[in-house]
Amino acid sequence: MRFGLLLNEPTGQDPFAELSEEIARAADDGFDSAWMSHIFGLDALTALAVAGRGHAIELGTAVVPIYPRHPAALAQQAMTVNAALGGRLTLGIGLSHRIVIEDMYGYSFDKPARQMKEYLEVLLPASRGDQVDYTGETVKANIRLGAPGAGFPVLVAALGPRMLKLAGAVADGTALWMTGPKTVADHIAPTINAAAAEAGRERPRIVCSLPVSVTDDPAAARARADEMFEVYGQLPSYRAMLDREGAAGPGDVAIVGDESSVRAQIEQLAEAGVTDFGAAVFGDRRRTRAVLIGASKG
């Protein structure tokens, strides 16, 4: 299993210098990857292009919502970023949530699985520099991109069966959040791996990100995680994964405990089928990071 870090949203006056320093430290500490969310702060792709140059580490988005961008426009942007990063970009994309897409952006969130399927019909060939001639119910394109940086991995944030089958059949894997080891082992890994095998594709990546805190007071850490990540226990897609896990809230899937306990919980993810673990560090960052560095080195 490969190890990565979720990048913190910058808070200083020079966010790009802050991000660049964090990426450089992750690379120096031996992490395989660093992942940036795309919510309501910095545009993740633009920020990675600015802050990630010169750092020998995979840089990924977790994840860019598809609705506000035509797939060819996103392909062009991602190709440009990949070129700027020397071929180290992994593009993670997702549907986002009805409350965001309908209530904030004003797009229809009807039939989201169809939306993603048609989106990928354009995004994937366009990002390889191929000619695209496609007419679907939600997307149309007649275009060929000439930007450098073609050919990067694409991950789909997939949790339900239809999305997992789609991700396994055509993409390079999935990016998960708020999904525990039982759910990965019983639902995520079997579904996406079977779809990839049926399509004659290599085993897909399962990038699983969770909050992590090394502590001598796990109960307090779980309560803190419930507070920090409360919204994810309310969004339907994540709520469904927490219910599958038998978790009352985000704190129940957070990886917390002393050094040996955290290592054991991370090993459980690998046994469940996770190929890449992304740590959202909270609490005692120095102590937690030390354990993650040790785990990443075997």
Secondary structure, DSSP 8 states (H G I E B T S, - for coil): -EEEEE-----SS-HHHHHHHHHHHHHHTT-SEEEE--SSSS-HHHHHHHHSTT--SEEEES-EESTTS-HHHHHHHHHHHHHHTTS-EEEEEE---HHHIIIII----SSHHHHHHHHHHHHHHHHTT--EEEE-SS-EEEE----S-----EEE---SHHHHHHHHHHSSEEEEES--HHHIIIIIHHHHHHHHHHTT----EEEEEEEEEE-S-HHHHHHHHHHHTGGGGTSHHHHHHHHHHT-SSGGGTSEEESHHHHHHHHHHHHHHT-SEEEEEE-SSHHHHHHHHHHHHT-
